[in-house]
Amino acid sequence: MRYAEVEGVPAVVVTASHNPPEYNGIKLVGADGVELPVAELERVEDCLLGETFEEAGWDATGNSRRIDGVADDYVDDLLANVDRAAIADAGLTVALDPGHGAGALTSPEFFRRLGCEVVTVNGQPDGHFPGRNPEPVPENLDDLGRLVRAADADVGIAHDGDADRAIFFDEAGEYVEGDASLAALAAEALEPGDATVAAVNVSQRLVDVCDEVGADLELTPIGATNIITRIQELQAGGRRVPIAGEGNGGIFFPNYRLVRDGAFIAAKFLELLATSGETPSEVVEPYTAYENVRRNLAYDEEAELSTMLSAAEQYAADADVEAETVDGYRLDYGDAWVLVRPSGTEPKVRIYAEARERDRAVELADAVEDELAAALDDD
């Protein structure tokens, strides 16, 4: 993406992102190095689905050339945009799990050049992902937790397949919730009057940070492209958006570049450790006292989906708080929230709830689930 911006040419990134090796896909990137906005992606999709295009032979589609040194240029650019001296002075030992993905080619070198001692697991690039599945979730990262403990590392860092995410482990080898690291980074980056952007399933952690700082939180439908589009709209209106993203490790720092970059995200976390003098567990401790509950309600027919969504709409209308309807129905009670929305990838309706007390989160999730189940029984 950086090279697309430097050369001023659009790009196609072939990637399965965080998905297993049997999947693949593409990201479409504009000549500014940013993924295409929602409207442009929908136009391309309409063209493909409507088959309103002419086919061309492989030898009539343009020219190709190999560009050498791109990885080195990328690392140099990263180094020029982070506080290299502060990180080096901290003398950090980093345990890194790039998951055999794209980050295996650049992140070890980058962190070493930041002055860190680096130990790795799953560090050989291999599109079959032999060591673990690419998504950096707790059940895939046992090896990283063990490496942190064995190496007495200060922090663990994990990427997904295309390295646009960074997830962390603390100094004890314990998984750090992505929502907690996002909140900690946001608390450092945001100033009064700023705006930040997150998907509608945003954690209360970020809501609390925005309230404390005096920053505005804008919610979008789930998906990085939706977040990018809203950031661009806010920036066009003169708003400062220093950080945005999701609790899955995909964080934007738009003042650097409007992309999710796992190495840069990790470097900003290392900066936070270095400048605060705190351990990872201390940095995220203010944002750990939350409980999350998730439910999935499967359906076989579109009529069942319609019934559940109608019930969700009625439940939201009857609630004593106003629903956020940018993607499903989110009810925010101040101390807790619940969201119900249809999955974009599976025949399921998803229910998310979060609160400081687990009983409160369970109560909210149960209430919505009971309402949807009753609607199906009555249908």
C-alpha positions as CSV (number, residue, x, y, z in Angstrom):
1,M,0.0,0.0,0.0
2,R,2.9,2.4,0.8
3,Y,4.3,1.7,-2.7
4,A,1.0,2.5,-4.3
5,E,1.1,5.9,-2.7
6,V,4.7,6.5,-3.5
7,E,4.3,5.6,-7.2
8,G,0.8,7.0,-7.5
9,V,-0.6,3.8,-9.0
10,P,-3.6,1.7,-7.8
11,A,-2.9,-1.8,-6.4
12,V,-4.4,-5.2,-5.9
13,V,-3.4,-7.0,-2.7
14,V,-4.0,-10.7,-2.9
15,T,-4.7,-11.8,0.7
16,A,-6.9,-14.0,2.8
17,S,-6.2,-11.5,5.7
18,H,-6.9,-13.5,8.9
19,N,-8.5,-16.5,7.2
20,P,-7.1,-20.0,6.9
21,P,-5.1,-21.1,3.8
22,E,-8.1,-22.6,1.9
23,Y,-9.4,-19.1,1.5
24,N,-8.2,-16.1,-0.5
25,G,-9.4,-12.8,-1.7
26,I,-8.3,-9.3,-2.8
27,K,-8.1,-5.8,-1.4
28,L,-8.4,-3.0,-3.9
29,V,-6.1,0.0,-3.2
30,G,-6.3,3.4,-4.8
31,A,-3.4,5.5,-6.1
32,D,-3.3,7.2,-2.7
33,G,-2.3,3.9,-1.0
34,V,-5.7,3.7,0.8
35,E,-8.3,0.9,0.3
36,L,-11.1,2.0,-2.0
37,P,-14.1,3.6,-0.2
38,V,-17.4,1.9,0.2
39,A,-19.0,3.6,-2.8
40,E,-16.2,2.6,-5.1
41,L,-16.1,-1.0,-3.9
42,E,-19.9,-1.2,-4.5
43,R,-19.4,0.1,-8.0
44,V,-16.8,-2.6,-8.7
45,E,-19.0,-5.2,-7.2
46,D,-22.0,-4.2,-9.3
47,C,-19.9,-4.3,-12.4
48,L,-18.7,-7.8,-11.6
49,L,-22.1,-9.2,-10.6
50,G,-23.8,-7.6,-13.5
51,E,-21.0,-8.8,-15.9
52,T,-20.9,-5.3,-17.4
53,F,-17.3,-5.6,-18.6
54,E,-15.3,-6.8,-21.6
55,E,-12.9,-9.6,-21.2
56,A,-9.3,-9.2,-22.3
57,G,-6.5,-11.7,-22.9
58,W,-3.7,-12.0,-20.4
59,D,-1.3,-10.4,-23.0
60,A,-3.4,-7.4,-23.5
61,T,-3.7,-6.1,-20.0
62,G,-0.6,-4.0,-19.6
63,N,3.0,-4.4,-18.5
64,S,4.7,-5.8,-15.5
65,R,7.9,-5.2,-13.7
66,R,9.6,-6.4,-10.5
67,I,10.3,-3.8,-7.8
68,D,13.3,-4.7,-5.6
69,G,13.9,-3.3,-2.1
70,V,10.3,-2.7,-1.2
71,A,10.6,-4.4,2.1
72,D,13.7,-2.4,3.1
73,D,12.0,0.9,2.0
74,Y,9.0,0.0,4.1
75,V,11.0,-0.7,7.2
76,D,12.9,2.6,6.7
77,D,9.7,4.5,6.5
78,L,8.4,2.9,9.7
79,L,11.5,3.8,11.5
80,A,11.2,7.4,10.4
81,N,7.7,7.7,11.9
82,V,8.1,6.3,15.4
83,D,10.1,7.3,18.5
84,R,13.0,5.0,17.8
85,A,15.3,6.5,20.5
86,A,12.7,6.1,23.3
87,I,12.1,2.5,22.3
88,A,15.8,1.7,22.1
89,D,16.5,3.3,25.5
90,A,13.8,1.0,27.1
91,G,15.8,-2.1,26.2
92,L,12.8,-4.2,25.5
93,T,12.7,-7.9,24.7
94,V,10.0,-8.6,22.1
95,A,8.5,-12.1,21.5
96,L,7.1,-12.0,18.0
97,D,4.6,-14.4,16.2
98,P,4.0,-13.2,12.6
99,G,2.1,-16.4,12.0
100,H,4.1,-17.4,8.9
101,G,2.5,-14.4,7.1
102,A,3.7,-11.2,5.4
103,G,5.0,-9.8,8.7
104,A,7.6,-12.6,8.8
105,L,9.4,-10.7,6.0
106,T,9.7,-7.4,7.8
107,S,8.6,-7.2,11.5
108,P,11.7,-9.1,13.0
109,E,14.1,-6.7,11.2
110,F,12.0,-3.7,12.1
111,F,11.9,-4.4,15.8
112,R,15.6,-5.3,15.9
113,R,16.3,-1.9,14.3
114,L,14.2,-0.3,16.9
115,G,16.8,-1.6,19.4
116,C,14.7,-4.5,20.7
117,E,16.0,-8.0,21.4
118,V,13.7,-10.2,19.3
119,V,12.8,-13.8,19.6
120,T,10.3,-15.4,17.2
121,V,7.9,-18.3,16.7
122,N,6.2,-19.2,13.4
123,G,8.6,-16.8,11.8
124,Q,9.1,-18.5,8.4
125,P,6.9,-17.1,5.6
126,D,4.6,-19.9,4.5
127,G,1.2,-19.5,2.9
128,H,0.1,-22.9,4.3
129,F,0.4,-21.5,7.8
130,P,1.8,-24.7,9.3
131,G,2.3,-23.4,12.9
132,R,-1.1,-21.8,13.5
133,N,-4.1,-20.4,11.9
134,P,-3.6,-16.8,10.9
135,E,-6.2,-15.1,13.0
136,P,-4.5,-13.7,16.2
137,V,-7.1,-14.9,18.7
138,P,-6.2,-16.6,22.0
139,E,-6.9,-20.1,20.9
140,N,-4.3,-19.7,18.1
141,L,-1.5,-18.1,20.2
142,D,-0.5,-20.6,22.8
143,D,3.0,-20.8,21.4
144,L,3.5,-17.0,21.8
145,G,2.4,-17.1,25.4
146,R,4.9,-19.9,26.1
147,L,7.7,-18.0,24.2
148,V,7.1,-14.8,26.3
149,R,7.5,-16.8,29.5
150,A,10.5,-18.9,28.2
151,A,12.4,-15.8,26.9
152,D,11.4,-13.6,29.9
153,A,10.2,-11.1,27.2
154,D,8.7,-7.7,28.1
155,V,5.9,-8.1,25.5
156,G,4.5,-10.5,23.0
157,I,3.3,-9.3,19.5
158,A,1.2,-11.4,17.1
159,H,0.1,-10.5,13.5
160,D,-2.5,-12.0,11.2
161,G,-1.7,-13.3,7.7
162,D,-1.3,-10.0,5.9
163,A,0.1,-8.3,9.1
164,D,-2.5,-5.5,9.3
165,R,-3.2,-6.4,12.9
166,A,-1.2,-6.4,16.1
167,I,-2.3,-8.3,19.2
168,F,-0.3,-8.3,22.4
169,F,0.7,-10.5,25.3
170,D,1.8,-9.1,28.6
171,E,5.1,-9.7,30.5
172,A,3.6,-12.8,32.1
173,G,2.6,-14.4,28.8
174,E,-1.1,-13.6,29.2
175,Y,-3.3,-12.5,26.3
176,V,-4.2,-8.8,26.2
177,E,-7.7,-8.1,24.9
178,G,-7.5,-6.1,21.7
179,D,-10.2,-3.7,23.0
180,A,-7.9,-3.0,26.0
181,S,-4.9,-2.2,23.9
182,L,-7.0,0.0,21.6
183,A,-8.3,1.9,24.6
184,A,-4.8,2.4,26.0
185,L,-3.5,3.7,22.7
186,A,-6.5,5.9,22.2
187,A,-6.1,7.4,25.7
188,E,-2.5,8.4,24.7
189,A,-3.4,9.7,21.3
190,L,-6.7,11.6,21.8
191,E,-7.1,15.2,22.9
192,P,-10.2,17.2,23.7
193,G,-12.2,18.0,20.6
194,D,-10.7,15.1,18.6
195,A,-12.8,12.5,16.9
196,T,-12.2,8.7,16.6
197,V,-14.0,6.1,14.6
198,A,-14.9,2.5,15.5
199,A,-17.3,-0.2,14.4
200,V,-20.7,-0.5,16.1
201,N,-19.5,-3.4,18.3
202,V,-17.0,-1.0,19.9
203,S,-16.1,-1.8,23.5
204,Q,-17.2,0.3,26.4
205,R,-13.5,0.8,27.1
206,L,-13.2,3.2,24.1
207,V,-16.5,4.9,25.0
208,D,-15.1,5.6,28.5
209,V,-11.8,6.9,27.1
210,C,-13.7,9.3,24.8
211,D,-15.9,10.5,27.6
212,E,-12.8,11.1,29.9
213,V,-10.8,12.9,27.2
214,G,-13.7,14.9,25.7
215,A,-13.4,13.3,22.2
216,D,-16.2,12.3,19.9
217,L,-16.8,8.7,19.0
218,E,-18.3,7.9,15.6
219,L,-19.7,4.5,14.9
220,T,-19.8,2.7,11.6
221,P,-21.0,-0.7,10.3
222,I,-18.5,-3.4,11.0
223,G,-15.6,-3.6,8.6
224,A,-12.4,-1.7,8.0
225,T,-13.6,-0.1,4.7
226,N,-16.5,1.6,6.5
227,I,-14.1,3.0,9.1
228,I,-11.8,4.3,6.4
229,T,-14.7,6.0,4.6
230,R,-15.9,7.8,7.8
231,I,-12.4,8.9,8.7
232,Q,-12.0,10.5,5.3
233,E,-15.4,12.3,5.7
234,L,-14.3,13.6,9.1
235,Q,-11.0,14.8,7.8
236,A,-12.6,16.5,4.9
237,G,-14.7,18.4,7.4
238,G,-11.6,19.6,9.2
239,R,-11.7,17.1,12.2
240,R,-8.6,15.7,13.7
241,V,-8.7,11.9,13.8
242,P,-5.5,10.6,15.4
243,I,-6.6,7.0,16.0
244,A,-9.4,4.7,15.0
245,G,-10.1,1.0,14.6
246,E,-11.5,-2.2,16.0
247,G,-10.8,-4.3,19.0
248,N,-9.4,-7.2,16.8
249,G,-6.0,-5.6,16.6
250,G,-6.7,-3.5,13.5
251,I,-6.0,0.1,14.4
252,F,-5.5,3.1,12.2
253,F,-3.2,6.0,12.9
254,P,-4.4,8.3,10.1
255,N,-1.7,11.0,10.8
256,Y,0.8,8.4,9.6
257,R,-1.1,6.6,6.9
258,L,-4.7,5.6,6.5
259,V,-4.1,1.9,6.6
260,R,-4.0,-0.8,9.2
261,D,-0.3,-1.7,9.7
262,G,0.5,-4.3,12.3
263,A,4.1,-3.3,12.6
264,F,3.3,0.4,13.1
265,I,0.5,-0.5,15.6
266,A,3.0,-2.6,17.6
267,A,5.6,0.2,17.5
268,K,3.1,2.6,19.0
269,F,2.4,0.2,21.8
270,L,6.2,-0.1,22.4
271,E,6.4,3.7,22.5
272,L,3.7,3.6,25.1
273,L,5.6,1.1,27.2
274,A,8.9,3.0,26.8
275,T,7.5,6.5,27.6
276,S,5.4,5.4,30.5
277,G,7.9,3.0,32.0
278,E,5.1,0.6,32.7
279,T,4.6,-3.1,31.8
280,P,1.9,-4.1,29.3
281,S,-0.3,-5.3,32.1
282,E,0.0,-2.0,33.9
283,V,-0.7,0.0,30.7
284,V,-3.9,-1.8,30.0
285,E,-5.0,-2.4,33.6
286,P,-7.5,0.6,33.6
287,Y,-9.3,-1.1,30.7
288,T,-9.6,-4.7,31.8
289,A,-12.5,-4.6,34.2
290,Y,-15.1,-5.5,31.5
291,E,-17.0,-8.7,30.8
292,N,-18.2,-9.7,27.3
293,V,-20.9,-12.2,26.3
294,R,-21.6,-13.3,22.7
295,R,-24.4,-15.4,21.4
296,N,-25.1,-16.7,17.9
297,L,-28.6,-17.6,16.7
298,A,-28.6,-19.7,13.6
299,Y,-31.4,-19.8,11.0
300,D,-32.2,-22.0,8.0
301,E,-34.5,-19.7,6.0
302,E,-34.6,-16.0,5.2
303,A,-38.1,-15.9,6.8
304,E,-36.5,-16.8,10.1
305,L,-34.0,-14.1,9.7
306,S,-36.7,-11.6,8.9
307,T,-38.7,-12.7,12.0
308,M,-35.7,-12.2,14.3
309,L,-34.8,-8.9,12.9
310,S,-38.3,-7.7,13.3
311,A,-38.2,-8.8,16.9
312,A,-34.9,-7.0,17.4
313,E,-36.4,-3.8,16.0
314,Q,-39.4,-4.0,18.3
315,Y,-37.1,-4.7,21.3
316,A,-35.0,-1.7,20.5
317,A,-38.1,0.5,20.0
318,D,-39.4,-0.6,23.5
319,A,-36.1,0.0,25.2
320,D,-35.7,3.0,27.5
321,V,-32.6,4.2,25.6
322,E,-32.3,5.3,22.0
323,A,-30.9,2.6,19.7
324,E,-27.9,3.1,17.4
325,T,-29.0,1.6,14.1
326,V,-25.9,2.0,11.9
327,D,-25.5,-1.8,11.8
328,G,-28.2,-3.7,13.6
329,Y,-29.5,-2.4,16.9
330,R,-27.1,-1.2,19.7
331,L,-28.5,-0.2,23.0
332,D,-26.1,1.7,25.2
333,Y,-27.1,2.0,28.9
334,G,-24.1,3.9,30.1
335,D,-22.8,1.1,32.3
336,A,-23.3,-1.6,29.7
337,W,-24.5,-2.2,26.1
338,V,-26.0,-4.8,23.9
339,L,-25.9,-5.2,20.1
340,V,-27.9,-7.5,17.9
341,R,-27.1,-7.7,14.1
342,P,-27.1,-10.2,11.3
343,S,-23.8,-11.7,10.4
344,G,-22.4,-10.6,7.1
345,T,-20.7,-14.0,6.5
346,E,-22.8,-16.7,8.1
347,P,-26.6,-17.5,8.4
348,K,-26.6,-16.3,12.0
349,V,-27.9,-13.4,14.1
350,R,-25.2,-12.2,16.5
351,I,-25.8,-10.8,20.0
352,Y,-23.0,-8.9,21.8
353,A,-23.2,-7.6,25.3
354,E,-20.6,-5.9,27.6
355,A,-20.6,-4.7,31.1
356,R,-18.3,-4.3,34.1
357,E,-20.2,-7.1,35.9
358,R,-20.7,-10.4,34.1
359,D,-24.2,-10.9,35.5
360,R,-25.2,-7.6,33.8
361,A,-23.8,-8.6,30.5
362,V,-25.5,-12.0,30.7
363,E,-28.8,-10.3,31.7
364,L,-28.7,-8.1,28.6
365,A,-27.8,-10.9,26.2
366,D,-30.4,-13.2,27.7
367,A,-33.1,-10.6,27.3
368,V,-32.5,-10.1,23.6
369,E,-32.0,-13.8,22.9
370,D,-35.3,-14.6,24.7
371,E,-37.1,-12.0,22.7
372,L,-35.8,-13.4,19.4
373,A,-36.4,-17.0,20.3
374,A,-40.0,-16.2,21.4
375,A,-40.6,-14.5,18.1
376,L,-39.5,-17.6,16.2
377,D,-41.7,-19.8,18.4
378,D,-44.7,-17.6,17.7
379,D,-44.1,-17.4,14.0
